[in-house]
Amino acid sequence: MSITTANQPRVKALKAARAKDSELKRRRALAALQALEASGASITFTAVAKAAGVSTWLVYAEGIREHIDAARHRQAHHGAAPAPTPSAKRTTASDSLRTDLAIAQEQIKTLRAERDKLQQRLRLQLGAELEAPDRAHLTARVADLEAINRKLVAERDARATEADTAKSRVTELEDELSAARESLRRVIKAQNRAP
């Protein structure tokens, strides 16, 4: 099934939105990986996905997997990170929270912009649907109704003329009938008087 010419801009816009969303998720995954590596936490695919708020299949995708493997390799080469002191734990947790907050704020900003774009596109689409095809259809329908109205008015006028003609003919016939009855009475009276 081929895509119609009218749907091509919509398809392009959807593809662009999907690519933008994918790029945003990839950036979040890489930022989460850097935060985990900086904090000295154990780096796993699941930990990166959870920290970034993305699905696990994305962290296994090409372009992300290599970075995670490299970070795990660096972590294995340098050995386990020394046990952090309580103040280091607080700093690490604080840094992790700041990173999570920054990622969340960026995601909120992106989602709001995307929502606004989608609302605007929806408004334009609804406006186009209301104005373009329906206007032509309504114009044709109005023209049809006007033609039907003219025909009905002409028929009404013809029927009114016929009714007026019939009324005047009925009046004439009633007058003729009255005259004929009067004439008949006279003839009968005249006949009765004759010897």
Stockholm file with secondary structure:
# STOCKHOLM 1.0

chainA/1-195         MSITTANQPRVKALKAARAKDSELKRRRALAALQALEASGASITFTAVAKAAGVSTWLVYAEGIREHIDAARHRQAHHGAAPAPTPSAKRTTASDSLRTDLAIAQEQIKTLRAERDKLQQRLRLQLGAELEAPDRAHLTARVADLEAINRKLVAERDARATEADTAKSRVTELEDELSAARESLRRVIKAQNRAP
#=GR chainA/1-195 SS CCCCGGGHHHHHHHHHHHHHHHHHHHHHHHHHHHHHHHHTCCCCHHHHHHHHTCCHHHHTSTTTHHHHHHHHHHHHHSCSCCCCCHHHHHHHHHHHHHHHHHHHHHHHHHHHHHHHHHHHHHHHHHHHHHHHHHHHHHHHHHHHHHHHHHHHHHHHHHHHHHHHHHHHHHHHHHHHHHHHHHHHHHHHHHHHHCC
#=GC SS_cons         CCCCGGGHHHHHHHHHHHHHHHHHHHHHHHHHHHHHHHHTCCCCHHHHHHHHTCCHHHHTSTTTHHHHHHHHHHHHHSCSCCCCCHHHHHHHHHHHHHHHHHHHHHHHHHHHHHHHHHHHHHHHHHHHHHHHHHHHHHHHHHHHHHHHHHHHHHHHHHHHHHHHHHHHHHHHHHHHHHHHHHHHHHHHHHHHHCC
//
